[in-house]
Amino acid sequence: MSRDDEIINELKGIRKLLEPKPAPPAFPPPKGMWNEFKAFLDQYKVLGVAIGVIIGLYIGNVIQALVKDIIMPVIGLAVPGMSDLASLKINVGNQVFGVGDFTVAVITFIIVAFVIFLIAKMATKASFNR
């Protein structure tokens, strides 16, 4: 066998090794309602989302109580003649606008958004420092 034939045979062997292999067969879909439900929970990370929603709900309640019971009375002390900002009403002609509740809701939203921003910032910083 000549040197050229050896090189050609070697190149054929390399080509055969480099040919793409067929993908392994996909796992069959789970059978049965319970197995499908478990696959759904795993695929969409439903448990983590549920935990996040529940924690978010209770953090929102804590912050709302902070605004209502601590921050609003301080604002009420700072504004003379007003004991409760939530009861603030503005009379325009025959109409009464209850702007106090809206103001409390806006202040609560701003504080909740700021706390969520801080939590997200700390979580991002913690995940990059590993």
C-alpha positions in Angstrom: 0.0 0.0 0.0 1.4 3.3 -1.0 1.8 6.3 1.2 -1.1 8.1 -0.6 -3.4 5.2 0.0 -2.6 5.2 3.7 -3.3 9.0 3.9 -6.6 8.5 2.1 -7.7 5.7 4.4 -6.8 7.8 7.4 -8.8 10.7 6.1 -11.8 8.4 5.5 -11.5 7.2 9.1 -11.4 10.8 10.4 -14.4 11.8 8.2 -16.4 8.8 9.6 -15.6 9.9 13.2 -16.6 13.5 12.5 -20.0 12.6 10.9 -22.9 13.8 13.2 -24.5 11.1 15.2 -28.3 10.9 15.3 -29.9 12.5 18.4 -30.9 10.1 21.1 -34.6 9.4 21.2 -36.7 11.8 23.3 -38.1 10.7 26.5 -41.7 9.5 26.1 -44.3 11.9 27.6 -45.4 11.0 31.1 -48.5 8.8 31.2 -51.2 9.3 33.7 -52.7 12.5 35.2 -50.5 12.5 38.3 -47.3 12.1 36.3 -48.3 14.8 33.8 -49.1 17.1 36.8 -45.6 16.5 38.3 -44.0 17.1 34.9 -45.9 20.4 34.6 -44.8 21.5 38.1 -41.2 20.6 37.3 -41.1 22.2 33.8 -42.7 25.5 34.7 -41.2 25.8 38.2 -44.7 26.4 39.7 -43.6 25.8 43.2 -41.0 28.6 43.1 -43.5 31.0 41.6 -46.1 30.2 44.2 -43.6 30.7 47.0 -42.6 34.1 45.5 -46.2 35.2 45.2 -47.1 34.2 48.8 -44.0 35.9 50.2 -44.7 39.0 48.1 -48.2 39.1 49.4 -47.1 39.1 53.0 -44.3 41.5 52.5 -46.9 43.8 50.9 -49.1 43.5 54.0 -46.1 44.3 56.3 -45.2 47.4 54.2 -48.8 48.5 54.1 -49.1 48.3 57.8 -45.8 50.2 58.1 -47.2 53.0 56.0 -50.6 53.1 57.6 -49.6 52.8 61.2 -46.2 54.5 61.4 -45.5 56.8 58.4 -49.0 58.3 58.0 -49.3 59.3 61.6 -45.9 61.1 61.3 -47.1 62.9 58.3 -50.3 63.7 60.2 -48.2 65.3 62.9 -46.2 67.3 60.4 -49.3 68.8 58.8 -51.1 71.0 61.3 -54.8 70.3 61.9 -54.7 66.9 60.2 -54.8 63.8 62.4 -55.3 61.2 59.6 -54.1 61.7 56.0 -56.4 59.0 54.8 -59.4 61.0 55.8 -58.3 64.1 53.8 -61.2 65.3 51.6 -61.3 68.3 49.2 -64.6 70.1 48.6 -65.1 71.5 45.1 -68.6 73.0 44.9 -71.0 70.2 45.7 -68.4 67.4 45.0 -66.2 65.9 47.7 -63.0 64.4 46.6 -61.5 61.8 49.0 -57.9 62.3 48.0 -56.5 61.0 51.3 -57.0 57.3 50.5 -55.5 57.8 47.1 -52.5 59.6 48.6 -51.9 56.8 51.1 -52.2 54.2 48.3 -49.6 56.1 46.2 -47.2 56.4 49.1 -47.6 52.7 49.9 -46.9 51.8 46.3 -43.8 53.9 46.2 -42.5 52.3 49.4 -43.3 48.8 48.2 -41.7 49.4 44.8 -38.6 50.8 46.6 -38.4 47.8 48.9 -38.7 45.3 46.0 -36.0 47.3 44.1 -33.7 46.9 47.1 -34.4 43.2 47.5 -33.8 42.6 43.7 -30.6 44.6 43.9 -29.3 42.6 46.9 -30.3 39.3 45.3 -28.6 40.2 42.0 -25.4 41.3 43.9 -25.4 38.1 46.0 -25.8 35.9 42.9 -22.9 37.6 41.1 -20.6 37.4 44.1 -20.5 33.6 44.2 
